[in-house]
Amino acid sequence: MLAVCCATAGAGGLRVEDGRLLRNDREYAAVGINYHDAFMLVLEQRPGAVERYERGFAFLVEAGIPFARFAACGFYPDEWKIYLERPEDYFARLDELVTSAERHGLGLVPVLFWSYFALPDAAGEPIGAWGDETSRTRGLMRRYTREVVERYRDSPAIWAWEFGNEFINEADLPEEVARRSWIVPDRGTPGARTAADRLTSADCHEAYADFARLVRSLDPTRPIMTGDTAPRSSAWHLARGKGWTPDNRQQWLETLLAANPAPVDTLSLHFYHPRRDGSGYPDYGVKGLSLRDHLALAAAASREAGRPLWLGEFGPGLGEDNEDERRRQVGEFLDLIIELRIPLSAYWVYDSPNPDLRVWNAVAGGANGFVFEMIAEANRRLQAHQDR
């Protein structure tokens, strides 16, 4: 029987065995949510940030949402300086958050390196340094990973370890695009980018494998995730210097599998509902393939590879301004999650202060508030399905 999430189930205990996601030695499925800013607001020293996530954790558990994916790091290079210059202060803040999650019984999926440019910038290196195992960037990656995993591996709140957020979406792009990448000098980035700031898929794969090997040496059981999105619609061709030629199904699948190198033991995917005009968000997936077919393709590939599918972000289409349509799109995702037996998934996003995320932002008693009951109902349906 599948143990299905609920607020009272207790946190922790996830592992992958024989291609299945297990919790407390029973096959498991759960729908959670992204609480992206829970720690970032603390790093930014926003007034009331701790009280905000305290209320948020309590609400999510009460609403029947068992876990939250969050950025366990800063977004900009200047926020990494807190860790580099005042590590005791930094970890005191993160300790408080993890302890709060333990107290409330909420699971956490921490993302250790959210933005692809921040760590290289903080290390004083170009973004391409991710691909150099001898770089300061990779050395700092290993240092932070070791400190975080050793510090929290005994916490029942930690469900899994995730590397970053959608690094592969920046990979293999033309040099002129890389030169325009995230130039915000007052937040610690350089004032200009060069060709060395171009990130390749090979850079990503090497960094992911390095991260996963270290995590597995420190924590023998918890799932390891890359945090990547669905590959771009031309990712296979871009990686081979063949431009923006659309990929076919097999090429897309090959790219997806390659982006999750061993010992990563899950298959990461982010997917948003296509716009009503049929276009995707952003330019990813196989041209002409439906949402259902994309998720079915990925679910089948994950079963064949023996790596449980992790749908780390899902949500309505970009720019969807009709609440009824957003509700329908979220419902379609949840139906597919249940139908396709996707083990772990997380809605994007909860309680964000960023107005640019208003299409997705779910707030208790406010915008997109329907999301919470829909997720709780999806989890009830999962349990009912297994109890039959």
C-alpha positions in Angstrom: 0.0 0.0 0.0 1.2 3.5 -0.8 1.7 5.8 2.2 0.3 9.1 1.0 1.2 12.4 2.5 -0.8 14.1 5.2 0.1 16.8 7.8 0.3 14.3 10.6 2.5 11.8 8.8 5.7 13.2 10.3 8.6 14.5 8.2 11.7 12.7 6.8 12.4 9.1 5.9 12.5 9.5 2.1 14.7 7.2 0.0 14.9 5.7 -3.4 15.0 1.9 -3.8 14.5 -0.1 -6.9 13.3 3.0 -8.8 10.6 3.7 -6.2 10.2 6.6 -3.8 9.8 5.2 -0.3 9.0 6.8 3.0 9.4 4.8 6.2 9.8 1.7 4.0 6.5 2.2 2.1 6.0 3.5 -1.4 5.1 7.1 -1.2 3.5 9.9 -3.2 3.0 13.6 -2.2 2.1 17.0 -3.6 3.7 19.9 -1.9 4.5 23.5 -2.7 7.4 25.9 -3.4 8.1 28.3 -0.5 10.9 30.0 -2.4 11.4 33.0 -0.2 11.2 31.5 3.2 14.9 31.8 3.9 15.8 34.4 1.3 13.7 37.0 3.1 15.7 36.3 6.3 19.0 36.8 4.4 17.6 40.1 3.1 16.8 41.1 6.6 13.2 41.9 5.7 11.2 43.0 8.8 9.1 40.1 10.2 10.7 37.5 7.9 11.0 34.9 10.7 7.5 35.4 11.8 6.3 35.2 8.2 7.7 31.7 7.6 6.6 30.6 11.1 3.0 31.5 10.1 3.6 30.0 6.7 4.8 26.7 8.0 1.9 26.4 10.4 -0.6 27.2 7.7 0.8 24.7 5.2 0.7 21.9 7.7 -2.9 22.8 8.7 -3.8 22.9 5.1 -2.6 19.4 4.5 0.5 20.3 2.5 3.3 18.1 3.8 6.5 19.7 2.4 7.9 22.8 0.9 10.8 23.3 -1.5 12.8 26.4 -0.7 16.0 28.2 -1.5 18.5 27.4 1.2 20.9 30.1 0.0 20.9 33.6 -1.3 19.9 34.6 -4.8 22.5 37.3 -5.4 26.3 37.2 -4.8 26.1 39.7 -2.1 23.9 37.4 0.0 26.5 34.7 -0.3 28.9 37.1 1.5 26.9 36.6 4.7 27.9 32.9 4.6 31.5 33.6 3.5 32.1 36.4 6.1 29.8 35.5 9.0 29.1 31.8 8.8 27.9 31.6 12.4 25.4 34.3 11.8 24.3 32.7 8.5 23.8 29.2 10.0 22.0 30.6 13.1 19.4 31.9 10.7 19.1 28.7 8.8 19.1 26.6 12.0 16.1 28.6 13.2 14.2 27.9 10.0 14.9 24.1 10.0 14.0 23.9 13.7 10.7 25.7 13.0 9.9 23.2 10.2 10.7 20.3 12.7 8.4 21.9 15.3 5.5 22.2 12.8 6.1 18.8 11.2 6.7 20.2 7.8 9.1 18.5 5.4 11.7 20.6 3.5 13.5 20.2 0.2 16.4 22.6 0.4 17.9 24.0 -2.8 21.5 24.7 -2.1 22.5 26.8 -5.1 19.4 28.5 -6.5 20.8 30.9 -9.1 23.4 29.7 -11.6 25.5 32.9 -11.5 25.6 33.8 -7.8 28.3 31.4 -6.6 30.8 32.0 -9.4 30.3 35.7 -8.9 30.9 35.4 -5.2 34.0 33.4 -5.9 35.3 36.0 -8.4 35.1 33.6 -11.3 33.1 33.5 -14.6 29.9 31.4 -14.7 31.7 28.7 -16.8 33.8 27.9 -13.7 31.0 25.4 -12.8 32.6 23.1 -15.3 36.1 23.2 -13.8 36.5 20.8 -10.8 39.6 22.8 -9.7 37.8 26.1 -9.7 37.1 28.2 -6.6 33.4 27.9 -7.5 33.4 24.1 -7.3 35.5 24.2 -4.2 33.0 26.6 -2.6 30.2 24.4 -3.8 31.7 21.4 -2.1 32.4 23.3 1.1 28.9 24.6 1.4 27.4 21.2 0.5 29.4 19.5 3.1 28.5 22.0 5.8 24.8 22.0 5.1 24.4 18.2 4.7 26.5 17.4 7.8 24.6 20.0 9.8 21.1 18.9 8.9 21.3 15.3 7.8 19.9 14.2 11.2 16.9 16.5 10.9 13.5 14.8 10.4 12.5 17.9 8.4 14.9 17.3 5.5 13.3 15.2 2.9 15.8 15.4 0.1 18.9 17.4 -1.2 18.6 19.5 -4.3 21.5 21.2 -6.2 20.0 24.3 -7.9 17.2 25.7 -9.9 17.0 25.3 -13.7 20.7 25.7 -14.5 20.1 23.7 -17.7 17.8 26.4 -19.0 20.9 28.7 -19.3 23.1 26.1 -20.9 24.5 26.1 -24.4 23.0 29.4 -25.3 24.8 31.6 -27.9 27.7 33.7 -26.5 25.9 37.0 -27.1 23.1 35.7 -24.8 25.6 34.7 -22.1 27.2 38.1 -22.2 23.8 39.7 -21.2 23.3 37.3 -18.2 22.3 38.8 -14.9 24.4 42.0 -14.6 23.4 43.6 -11.3 26.6 45.2 -9.9 25.0 46.6 -6.8 24.1 43.0 -5.8 27.6 41.7 -6.4 27.7 40.7 -10.0 30.4 42.0 -12.4 29.6 45.0 -14.5 30.0 43.1 -17.7 30.1 39.4 -18.8 32.5 37.7 -21.2 32.5 34.5 -23.3 33.8 32.7 -20.2 30.4 33.3 -18.6 28.8 31.0 -21.1 27.4 27.9 -19.3 27.3 24.5 -21.1 25.3 21.4 -20.4 28.6 19.6 -19.8 29.4 22.1 -17.1 26.1 21.5 -15.4 26.4 17.7 -15.6 29.8 17.7 -14.1 28.8 20.0 -11.2 25.6 17.9 -10.6 27.6 14.6 -10.4 30.2 16.2 -8.1 27.5 17.5 -5.8 25.7 14.1 -5.8 28.8 12.1 -5.0 29.6 14.3 -2.0 26.0 14.3 -0.8 25.8 10.5 -1.1 29.1 10.1 0.9 27.6 12.1 3.7 23.9 11.0 3.6 23.4 7.4 2.3 19.6 7.5 2.0 17.9 10.8 1.1 17.0 11.4 -2.6 19.3 13.7 -4.6 17.8 16.1 -7.1 19.3 18.4 -9.7 16.4 20.9 -9.7 16.3 21.2 -13.4 13.4 22.2 -15.7 12.2 20.5 -18.8 14.9 20.8 -21.5 14.5 23.6 -24.1 12.8 22.7 -27.3 16.2 22.8 -29.1 18.4 21.7 -26.2 19.8 18.7 -27.9 20.8 20.7 -31.0 22.1 23.6 -29.0 24.4 21.3 -27.1 25.9 20.1 -30.4 26.3 23.5 -31.9 23.4 23.0 -34.3 21.4 26.1 -33.4 17.7 26.3 -32.7 16.5 23.3 -34.7 13.6 21.7 -32.8 14.4 18.5 -31.0 12.3 15.3 -31.5 11.0 13.2 -28.7 14.0 10.9 -28.5 16.4 13.9 -28.5 14.4 15.6 -25.8 14.3 12.4 -23.7 18.1 12.0 -24.2 18.7 15.5 -22.9 16.4 15.0 -19.9 18.1 11.9 -18.8 21.6 13.3 -19.4 20.7 16.3 -17.1 20.3 13.9 -14.2 23.7 12.1 -14.0 24.4 9.3 -11.5 24.6 9.2 -8.6 21.6 11.6 -8.8 18.7 9.1 -8.1 15.7 11.1 -9.3 14.6 12.7 -12.6 13.9 16.4 -12.2 11.3 18.3 -14.3 9.6 21.7 -14.1 6.6 22.2 -16.3 4.0 24.9 -16.6 0.7 24.8 -18.4 1.0 26.0 -22.1 -0.6 29.3 -22.9 -4.1 29.1 -24.3 -2.6 30.0 -27.7 -0.7 26.7 -27.6 2.8 28.2 -26.9 4.9 26.9 -24.0 6.5 28.6 -21.0 9.3 29.2 -21.6 10.6 27.7 -24.9 10.8 24.1 -23.7 9.5 20.7 -24.6 8.8 19.0 -27.9 7.1 21.2 -30.4 3.4 20.2 -30.8 3.4 17.8 -27.9 0.6 18.2 -25.3 1.0 18.7 -21.6 -0.2 15.2 -20.9 2.1 13.7 -23.5 5.1 15.5 -22.1 4.4 14.3 -18.5 3.6 10.8 -19.7 6.9 10.7 -21.7 8.9 11.8 -18.6 7.0 9.5 -16.3 7.7 6.5 -18.5 11.4 7.5 -18.8 11.7 7.8 -15.1 10.3 4.3 -14.6 12.6 2.8 -17.2 15.6 4.6 -15.7 14.6 3.6 -12.2 14.6 7.2 -11.0 11.4 8.6 -9.5 10.1 11.6 -11.2 10.4 14.9 -9.3 8.0 17.5 -10.7 9.7 20.3 -8.7 7.6 23.1 -10.2 4.2 23.1 -11.9 1.6 25.8 -12.3 -0.6 27.8 -14.7 0.6 29.3 -17.9 2.6 32.5 -18.0 0.3 35.6 -18.2 -2.9 33.7 -17.5 -5.1 36.5 -16.0 -8.4 34.5 -15.6 -8.7 32.9 -12.2 -11.2 30.2 -13.4 -8.7 29.3 -16.1 -5.8 29.1 -13.6 -8.0 26.9 -11.5 -8.7 24.6 -14.4 -5.0 24.4 -15.4 -3.9 23.5 -11.8 -6.6 20.9 -11.7 -5.4 19.4 -14.9 -1.9 19.1 -13.5 -3.1 17.4 -10.4 -5.3 15.0 -12.3 -2.2 14.0 -14.4 0.0 13.7 -11.3 -2.5 11.2 -9.9 -3.1 9.4 -13.3 0.6 9.1 -14.1 1.6 8.2 -10.6 4.2 11.0 -10.3 5.7 10.4 -6.9 6.7 13.9 -5.8 5.6 17.3 -7.1 5.4 20.9 -5.8 3.2 23.8 -6.9 4.9 27.1 -7.8 4.6 29.3 -5.6 3.5 30.2 -2.1 3.5 33.5 -0.3 6.0 35.4 -2.6 6.5 39.1 -2.2 7.5 39.3 -5.9 4.7 41.0 -7.9 6.1 39.4 -11.1 4.9 36.0 -9.8 1.3 37.1 -9.2 0.0 34.6 -11.8 1.2 31.7 -9.6 1.5 33.2 -6.2 -0.9 31.4 -3.7 -1.7 33.3 -0.6 -3.8 32.1 2.3 -7.2 33.8 2.1 -6.1 35.7 -1.0 -4.9 35.3 -4.5 -5.0 31.8 -5.9 -6.2 30.6 -2.5 -8.0 27.7 -4.2 -4.6 26.0 -4.7 -4.4 24.8 -1.1 -7.6 22.8 -1.0 -6.9 21.5 -4.5 -3.6 20.1 -3.4 -5.1 18.7 -0.2 -7.8 17.0 -2.2 -5.3 15.6 -4.6 -3.5 14.0 -1.7 -6.7 12.6 -0.4 -7.4 11.1 -3.9 -4.0 9.5 -3.9 -4.8 7.8 -0.6 -8.2 6.7 -1.7 -6.8 5.3 -4.9 -4.4 3.1 -2.9 -7.0 2.1 -0.3 -9.3 0.6 -2.9 
